[in-house]
Amino acid sequence: MNAMNFTSPRRLLVVAAVMLFAGCAVGPNYHRPAVQTPEQFRFATSAATNSLGDLPWWQVFDDPVLQELIRVALTNNYDLKKAVARVEQARNAAAGARAPFLPQINYGGQAGRGRNAVFNNPASLGGETKSSALLDLSATWEIDFWGRLRRQSESAQAQYLASKEVRRGVMITVVSQVASSYFQLQELDEELQILQAATNAYAGTCRIFSDRRANGVASKLETDRAFAALAGAQAAIPNLELQIATTENALNVLLGRLPGPVARGSRRQQHLPPPAIPTGLPSELLRRRPDVLAAEQSLVAANASIGTSVANFFPRLGLTTMMGNVSPELSAFTAGSANAWNVGATLAGPLFQGGALRAQYHTAQAQFDEARANYEQTVLMSFQEVADALITRQKLATISVYQAQAAVALTSAVQLSTDRYLNGKSDYDEVLQAQQALYPTQLAEVQAQLGELLAVVKLYKALGGGWQMPEQGK
């Protein structure tokens, strides 16, 4: 009899283990949805298989000052810190989802003394006063025959991987935002220099016209036009200084620093990538962009949740065991007669839930459909962003060339009109007109050059680049 008592729990464990490993997880297994991918990116000028997105940011943004700012941002940026914390939350949630695979062991105990009471509960004892004590160690283990626990763990693991991809996406955004703000500051510096030069030139014109009017040579119309041009240039300077200060403040927020000035080099030192930027294969984009990967992991989690909802229709099988001391008398608590143990199996399942389980199943299916649509839309938008960045870079590069040509021509026109005026061949109004055409063109030129730089940043981000840390590749 004793031998049977000791071997029965062992046999029960063996049977449970066989059922556990023989069981299959109910619900659909995940298969990546088929999505349309173009043979090459629209507006791509290079058919190379390598991609700009494969390069680490410190090779794309070849500016030591900018590189240091990006390093600071990747360390101190608060959006990135929040993303890291969310990854840690998801990691622990995934670890918690794996815990039910192991037996859950608990302990407990109680002691008491009372009249018509045992184990702190009322009992009919004929008015007797008794002492009672309980000390036990119990364990429960759910046999994952239908794969409910496996599906839950699969969902939690996918959510953890999705959070890691979201963190990578935040890193890409931080890198691109720092680079964009830095380039904007450099462009605003150039605009300020142009307006300061314009102000000096217009001030000289005003002096000349004032002198000429005092001598009865120039009219009030000419003098007023000169002063208007000077006032317009002077009014634009505070606006630019305002933009510079607010852009510096915004950049400092990205860096996790208090508002203040930001050191920077000259934009003339920037080296733009060649016109034919390699984009790589469109299919590789789906394995590089973190938003696409995060959307797919969310789809994996939604698929696993369907399996969990299906498993809820089936009974749950479990093993329980308990060992300890139980005694209605404290004097017998340490005696062998107070020893207690138990090994058993449990079976519990739904019989009637009023349609709740079916509703949960259909909800899980609808959530999967939503996640699938989100994944497909994210893929489609990723191709759009790359195509938009490519055409923007190409067209702004063309505009920049024409604006540069116009600026060169108008610079020559200002010089020629000045020479003509000094030689008495024209009046100074011709010089003023040339100046008024030159400075807006120079501003448009630097703005087009900035747009070209920002298009490269957007393309780099659209290709999924910029997330690597220096210690991973430098």
C-alpha positions as CSV (number, residue, x, y, z in Angstrom):
1,M,0.0,0.0,0.0
2,N,2.8,2.4,0.9
3,A,4.6,1.6,-2.4
4,M,1.4,2.5,-4.3
5,N,1.0,5.7,-2.4
6,F,4.6,6.8,-3.4
7,T,4.4,5.7,-7.0
8,S,1.0,7.1,-7.8
9,P,2.1,10.7,-7.7
10,R,5.1,9.8,-9.8
11,R,2.9,8.1,-12.4
12,L,0.6,11.1,-12.4
13,L,3.6,13.4,-13.2
14,V,4.7,11.1,-16.0
15,V,1.3,11.1,-17.5
16,A,1.0,14.9,-17.2
17,A,4.4,15.3,-18.9
18,V,3.4,13.1,-21.8
19,M,0.2,15.1,-22.2
20,L,2.2,18.4,-22.0
21,F,4.6,17.5,-24.7
22,A,2.1,15.7,-26.9
23,G,-0.4,18.5,-26.7
24,C,-0.5,21.1,-29.5
25,A,-1.2,24.8,-29.3
26,V,-4.7,25.5,-30.6
27,G,-5.3,28.5,-32.8
28,P,-3.6,29.6,-36.0
29,N,0.2,29.6,-36.4
30,Y,1.6,32.9,-37.6
31,H,2.4,33.4,-41.3
32,R,3.7,36.7,-42.5
33,P,1.1,38.3,-44.8
34,A,2.1,38.7,-48.5
35,V,2.6,42.3,-49.3
36,Q,3.3,43.9,-52.6
37,T,6.9,45.2,-53.0
38,P,8.2,47.1,-56.1
39,E,11.2,45.8,-58.0
40,Q,12.9,49.1,-57.2
41,F,12.1,52.3,-55.5
42,R,10.3,54.9,-57.5
43,F,12.7,57.8,-58.5
44,A,15.7,55.7,-57.5
45,T,18.8,56.7,-59.6
46,S,20.9,53.7,-58.5
47,A,20.2,50.0,-58.9
48,A,22.9,49.0,-56.3
49,T,22.0,46.4,-53.7
50,N,23.7,48.4,-50.9
51,S,21.7,51.1,-49.2
52,L,22.4,54.4,-47.5
53,G,20.3,53.1,-44.6
54,D,23.0,50.4,-43.9
55,L,25.5,53.1,-43.0
56,P,25.8,54.2,-39.3
57,W,24.9,57.9,-38.7
58,W,28.5,58.9,-38.0
59,Q,29.5,58.1,-41.5
60,V,26.5,59.8,-43.1
61,F,26.7,63.0,-41.0
62,D,30.4,63.8,-41.4
63,D,30.6,66.7,-39.0
64,P,32.4,66.2,-35.6
65,V,30.2,68.8,-33.9
66,L,27.0,67.2,-35.1
67,Q,28.3,63.7,-34.2
68,E,28.9,64.8,-30.7
69,L,25.4,66.3,-30.4
70,I,23.8,63.1,-31.6
71,R,25.8,61.1,-29.1
72,V,24.6,63.4,-26.3
73,A,21.0,63.1,-27.6
74,L,21.2,59.3,-27.7
75,T,22.3,59.4,-24.0
76,N,20.0,62.1,-22.6
77,N,16.9,62.3,-24.8
78,Y,13.8,61.8,-22.7
79,D,11.7,60.2,-25.4
80,L,14.4,57.6,-25.8
81,K,14.6,57.1,-22.0
82,K,10.9,56.5,-22.0
83,A,11.2,54.1,-24.8
84,V,13.9,52.2,-23.0
85,A,11.7,52.0,-19.9
86,R,8.8,50.6,-22.0
87,V,11.2,47.9,-23.4
88,E,12.0,46.9,-19.8
89,Q,8.4,46.8,-18.9
90,A,7.7,44.5,-21.9
91,R,10.7,42.3,-21.1
92,N,9.4,41.7,-17.6
93,A,5.9,41.1,-18.9
94,A,7.3,38.4,-21.2
95,A,9.2,36.9,-18.4
96,G,6.1,36.8,-16.3
97,A,4.2,35.1,-19.1
98,R,6.7,32.3,-19.0
99,A,6.3,31.8,-15.3
100,P,3.2,29.5,-15.4
101,F,5.2,26.9,-17.3
102,L,6.8,26.1,-13.9
103,P,5.0,24.8,-10.8
104,Q,3.7,27.6,-8.6
105,I,4.8,26.9,-5.0
106,N,3.3,28.6,-2.0
107,Y,3.4,28.3,1.7
108,G,0.9,29.2,4.4
109,G,0.2,28.7,8.1
110,Q,-2.2,29.7,10.8
111,A,-2.7,29.0,14.5
112,G,-5.6,29.8,16.8
113,R,-7.5,28.9,20.0
114,G,-11.2,29.3,20.5
115,R,-14.5,27.9,21.6
116,N,-16.5,26.1,19.0
117,A,-13.9,27.1,16.4
118,V,-11.2,25.2,14.5
119,F,-8.6,26.8,12.3
120,N,-10.2,30.2,13.0
121,N,-13.5,29.1,11.6
122,P,-16.8,28.4,13.5
123,A,-17.3,24.7,14.3
124,S,-19.8,22.8,16.4
125,L,-17.7,21.3,19.2
126,G,-20.2,21.1,22.0
127,G,-18.9,24.2,23.7
128,E,-15.3,22.9,23.9
129,T,-12.3,25.2,23.7
130,K,-9.6,24.0,21.4
131,S,-6.3,25.0,19.9
132,S,-5.5,24.5,16.2
133,A,-2.5,24.9,13.9
134,L,-1.7,24.6,10.2
135,L,1.6,24.8,8.3
136,D,1.7,23.7,4.7
137,L,3.7,23.9,1.5
138,S,1.6,23.6,-1.6
139,A,2.3,23.5,-5.4
140,T,0.1,23.8,-8.4
141,W,1.0,23.2,-12.0
142,E,-1.2,23.8,-15.0
143,I,-0.7,21.3,-17.8
144,D,-0.6,23.3,-21.0
145,F,-2.3,20.7,-23.0
146,W,-4.1,23.1,-25.4
147,G,-1.2,25.6,-25.6
148,R,-3.0,28.4,-23.8
149,L,0.1,29.3,-21.8
150,R,2.3,29.0,-24.9
151,R,0.1,31.3,-26.8
152,Q,0.1,33.8,-24.0
153,S,3.9,33.6,-23.8
154,E,4.2,34.0,-27.6
155,S,2.0,37.1,-27.5
156,A,4.0,38.7,-24.6
157,Q,7.3,37.9,-26.4
158,A,6.1,39.5,-29.6
159,Q,5.0,42.6,-27.7
160,Y,8.5,42.7,-26.1
161,L,10.1,42.5,-29.5
162,A,7.8,45.2,-30.8
163,S,8.8,47.5,-28.0
164,K,12.4,47.0,-28.9
165,E,11.6,48.0,-32.5
166,V,9.7,51.1,-31.3
167,R,12.8,52.0,-29.3
168,R,14.9,51.8,-32.5
169,G,12.3,53.9,-34.2
170,V,12.7,56.6,-31.5
171,M,16.5,56.4,-31.9
172,I,16.1,57.0,-35.7
173,T,13.7,59.9,-35.0
174,V,16.1,61.5,-32.5
175,V,19.1,61.2,-34.8
176,S,17.1,62.8,-37.7
177,Q,15.7,65.5,-35.5
178,V,19.1,66.5,-34.2
179,A,20.6,66.5,-37.7
180,S,17.7,68.5,-39.1
181,S,17.8,71.1,-36.3
182,Y,21.5,71.4,-36.7
183,F,21.3,72.0,-40.4
184,Q,18.5,74.5,-39.9
185,L,20.7,76.5,-37.5
186,Q,23.5,76.6,-40.0
187,E,21.1,77.8,-42.7
188,L,19.7,80.5,-40.4
189,D,23.3,81.6,-39.7
190,E,23.8,82.0,-43.4
191,E,20.5,83.9,-43.8
192,L,21.6,86.2,-41.0
193,Q,24.9,86.9,-42.7
194,I,23.1,87.7,-46.0
195,L,20.7,90.1,-44.3
196,Q,23.5,91.7,-42.4
197,A,25.3,92.3,-45.7
198,A,22.1,93.6,-47.2
199,T,21.6,96.0,-44.3
200,N,25.1,97.3,-44.7
201,A,24.6,97.7,-48.5
202,Y,21.2,99.4,-48.1
203,A,22.6,101.7,-45.4
204,G,25.3,102.8,-47.8
205,T,22.7,103.4,-50.4
206,C,20.7,105.5,-48.0
207,R,23.7,107.7,-47.2
208,I,24.4,108.2,-50.9
209,F,20.8,109.1,-51.7
210,S,20.5,111.4,-48.7
211,D,23.7,113.2,-49.8
212,R,22.4,113.4,-53.4
213,R,19.1,114.7,-52.3
214,A,20.7,117.3,-50.1
215,N,22.7,118.5,-53.2
216,G,19.5,118.5,-55.2
217,V,20.5,115.6,-57.4
218,A,18.2,112.8,-56.1
219,S,14.5,112.9,-55.5
220,K,12.6,112.1,-52.4
221,L,11.1,109.0,-54.2
222,E,14.6,107.5,-54.6
223,T,15.5,108.3,-51.0
224,D,12.3,106.8,-49.6
225,R,12.8,103.6,-51.6
226,A,16.3,103.3,-50.2
227,F,15.1,103.8,-46.7
228,A,12.3,101.3,-47.2
229,A,14.8,98.7,-48.5
230,L,17.0,99.3,-45.4
231,A,14.1,99.1,-43.0
232,G,12.9,95.8,-44.6
233,A,16.3,94.2,-44.2
234,Q,16.6,95.5,-40.6
235,A,13.2,94.1,-39.7
236,A,14.0,90.7,-41.0
237,I,17.1,90.4,-38.7
238,P,15.2,90.2,-35.4
239,N,12.9,87.6,-36.9
240,L,15.9,85.5,-37.9
241,E,17.4,85.9,-34.5
242,L,14.1,84.7,-32.9
243,Q,14.1,81.6,-35.2
244,I,17.7,80.9,-34.2
245,A,17.0,81.1,-30.5
246,T,13.9,79.0,-30.6
247,T,15.6,76.4,-32.8
248,E,18.5,76.2,-30.4
249,N,16.1,75.8,-27.5
250,A,14.3,73.0,-29.4
251,L,17.6,71.3,-30.1
252,N,18.6,71.5,-26.4
253,V,15.4,69.8,-25.4
254,L,16.4,66.9,-27.8
255,L,19.7,66.9,-26.0
256,G,18.1,66.8,-22.6
257,R,19.7,70.1,-21.7
258,L,18.5,73.5,-20.5
259,P,17.9,76.2,-23.2
260,G,21.0,78.0,-24.3
261,P,23.3,78.5,-27.3
262,V,24.4,75.5,-29.4
263,A,27.9,75.4,-30.9
264,R,28.0,74.6,-34.6
265,G,30.3,74.6,-37.6
266,S,29.7,76.2,-40.9
267,R,27.3,74.6,-43.4
268,R,29.9,75.2,-46.1
269,Q,31.8,72.3,-44.5
270,Q,28.9,69.8,-45.0
271,H,29.5,67.2,-47.6
272,L,26.4,66.1,-49.4
273,P,26.1,62.5,-50.6
274,P,26.4,62.0,-54.4
275,P,23.2,62.6,-56.5
276,A,22.8,58.8,-57.1
277,I,22.2,57.8,-53.5
278,P,22.0,54.0,-53.2
279,T,18.7,52.9,-51.8
280,G,19.1,49.1,-51.8
281,L,16.3,46.6,-52.6
282,P,12.8,47.4,-51.5
283,S,12.5,43.9,-49.9
284,E,15.3,44.8,-47.6
285,L,13.4,47.8,-46.3
286,L,10.9,45.5,-44.6
287,R,13.7,43.9,-42.6
288,R,15.4,47.3,-41.7
289,R,12.6,49.7,-40.8
290,P,11.7,49.5,-37.1
291,D,8.1,50.7,-37.6
292,V,7.5,47.8,-40.1
293,L,9.1,45.3,-37.8
294,A,7.2,46.6,-34.8
295,A,3.9,46.4,-36.7
296,E,4.7,42.8,-37.7
297,Q,5.4,41.8,-34.0
298,S,2.1,43.4,-33.0
299,L,0.5,41.2,-35.7
300,V,2.3,38.1,-34.2
301,A,1.0,39.0,-30.8
302,A,-2.6,39.5,-32.1
303,N,-2.3,36.1,-33.9
304,A,-1.2,34.4,-30.6
305,S,-4.1,36.0,-28.8
306,I,-6.5,34.2,-31.1
307,G,-5.0,30.9,-29.9
308,T,-5.4,32.0,-26.3
309,S,-9.1,32.7,-26.9
310,V,-9.6,29.3,-28.6
311,A,-7.9,27.5,-25.7
312,N,-10.3,29.1,-23.3
313,F,-13.0,26.9,-24.7
314,F,-11.2,23.8,-23.5
315,P,-10.8,22.5,-19.9
316,R,-7.7,23.4,-17.9
317,L,-5.8,20.5,-16.5
318,G,-3.6,20.8,-13.5
319,L,-1.7,19.0,-10.7
320,T,-1.8,20.0,-7.1
321,T,0.2,18.8,-4.2
322,M,0.4,19.8,-0.5
323,M,2.5,18.7,2.4
324,G,2.7,20.0,6.0
325,N,1.4,19.7,9.5
326,V,-2.2,20.0,10.5
327,S,-3.4,19.5,14.1
328,P,-6.5,20.4,16.1
329,E,-4.3,20.4,19.2
330,L,-1.1,22.4,19.5
331,S,0.4,19.5,21.6
332,A,0.2,17.1,18.7
333,F,1.5,19.6,16.1
334,T,5.0,18.2,16.2
335,A,4.0,14.6,16.4
336,G,4.0,12.3,13.4
337,S,0.2,12.0,13.5
338,A,0.0,15.7,12.5
339,N,1.8,15.2,9.2
340,A,-0.3,15.8,6.1
341,W,0.2,15.4,2.3
342,N,-1.9,15.3,-0.7
343,V,-1.4,14.9,-4.5
344,G,-4.2,15.4,-6.9
345,A,-5.3,16.5,-10.3
346,T,-7.7,19.3,-11.3
347,L,-10.0,19.7,-14.2
348,A,-12.0,22.8,-14.8
349,G,-13.7,24.1,-17.9
350,P,-16.5,26.4,-19.1
351,L,-20.0,25.0,-19.4
352,F,-22.1,28.1,-20.0
353,Q,-20.7,31.6,-20.2
354,G,-23.5,33.4,-21.9
355,G,-21.5,33.9,-25.1
356,A,-18.6,35.6,-23.4
357,L,-15.9,33.2,-24.7
358,R,-17.3,33.4,-28.2
359,A,-17.2,37.2,-28.0
360,Q,-13.6,37.1,-26.8
361,Y,-12.7,34.9,-29.7
362,H,-14.3,37.2,-32.3
363,T,-12.7,40.2,-30.6
364,A,-9.3,38.6,-30.9
365,Q,-10.0,37.9,-34.6
366,A,-11.0,41.5,-35.2
367,Q,-7.9,42.7,-33.4
368,F,-5.8,40.5,-35.7
369,D,-7.5,42.0,-38.7
370,E,-6.7,45.5,-37.4
371,A,-3.1,44.6,-36.8
372,R,-2.8,43.1,-40.2
373,A,-4.2,46.2,-41.9
374,N,-1.8,48.3,-39.8
375,Y,1.1,46.2,-40.9
376,E,0.2,46.4,-44.6
377,Q,-0.4,50.2,-44.3
378,T,2.9,50.7,-42.6
379,V,4.7,48.8,-45.4
380,L,2.9,50.9,-48.0
381,M,3.7,54.1,-46.3
382,S,7.4,53.2,-46.0
383,F,7.7,52.9,-49.7
384,Q,5.9,56.3,-50.1
385,E,8.3,58.0,-47.7
386,V,11.3,56.7,-49.6
387,A,9.9,57.8,-52.9
388,D,9.0,61.2,-51.6
389,A,12.4,61.7,-50.1
390,L,14.1,60.6,-53.4
391,I,12.1,63.0,-55.6
392,T,12.5,65.8,-53.1
393,R,16.2,65.4,-53.1
394,Q,16.4,65.3,-56.9
395,K,14.2,68.3,-57.5
396,L,15.7,70.5,-54.7
397,A,19.1,69.7,-56.1
398,T,18.0,71.0,-59.4
399,I,16.4,74.1,-57.8
400,S,19.6,74.7,-55.9
401,V,21.7,74.7,-59.1
402,Y,19.4,77.3,-60.7
403,Q,19.3,79.4,-57.6
404,A,23.1,79.4,-57.4
405,Q,23.3,80.4,-61.1
406,A,20.8,83.3,-60.4
407,A,22.8,84.4,-57.4
408,V,26.0,84.5,-59.4
409,A,24.4,86.4,-62.2
410,L,22.8,89.0,-59.8
411,T,26.1,89.4,-57.9
412,S,27.6,90.3,-61.2
413,A,24.7,92.6,-62.0
414,V,25.3,94.5,-58.7
415,Q,29.0,94.9,-59.4
416,L,28.3,96.1,-63.0
417,S,25.6,98.5,-61.9
418,T,27.9,99.9,-59.2
419,D,30.7,100.3,-61.8
420,R,28.3,102.0,-64.2
421,Y,27.2,104.4,-61.4
422,L,30.7,105.2,-60.4
423,N,31.6,106.0,-64.1
424,G,28.5,108.2,-64.4
425,K,26.8,105.9,-66.9
426,S,23.7,105.3,-64.7
427,D,22.0,106.5,-61.5
428,Y,22.1,104.7,-58.2
429,D,18.5,103.5,-58.6
430,E,19.9,100.8,-61.0
431,V,22.2,99.7,-58.2
432,L,19.4,99.5,-55.7
433,Q,17.2,97.5,-58.0
434,A,20.1,95.0,-58.5
435,Q,20.6,94.7,-54.8
436,Q,16.9,94.2,-54.1
437,A,16.9,91.3,-56.6
438,L,20.2,89.8,-55.3
439,Y,19.5,89.3,-51.6
440,P,16.2,87.4,-51.9
441,T,17.8,85.2,-54.4
442,Q,20.7,84.4,-52.1
443,L,18.2,83.6,-49.3
444,A,16.3,81.3,-51.7
445,E,19.6,79.6,-52.6
446,V,20.6,78.7,-49.0
447,Q,17.0,77.6,-48.3
448,A,17.1,75.2,-51.3
449,Q,20.5,73.9,-50.1
450,L,18.9,73.3,-46.7
451,G,16.0,71.5,-48.3
452,E,18.5,69.3,-50.1
453,L,20.2,68.4,-46.8
454,L,16.9,67.8,-45.0
455,A,15.8,65.6,-47.9
456,V,18.9,63.4,-47.3
457,V,18.1,63.2,-43.6
458,K,14.5,62.2,-44.4
459,L,15.7,59.6,-46.9
460,Y,18.1,58.2,-44.4
461,K,15.3,57.9,-41.9
462,A,12.9,56.5,-44.4
463,L,15.4,53.8,-45.3
464,G,15.6,52.8,-41.6
465,G,19.1,54.0,-41.0
466,G,20.6,55.9,-38.1
467,W,19.8,53.6,-35.2
468,Q,23.2,52.0,-34.7
469,M,25.2,53.0,-31.6
470,P,28.9,53.8,-32.1
471,E,30.1,50.9,-30.0
472,Q,28.2,48.6,-32.3
473,G,29.9,49.6,-35.5
474,K,32.6,52.1,-35.0
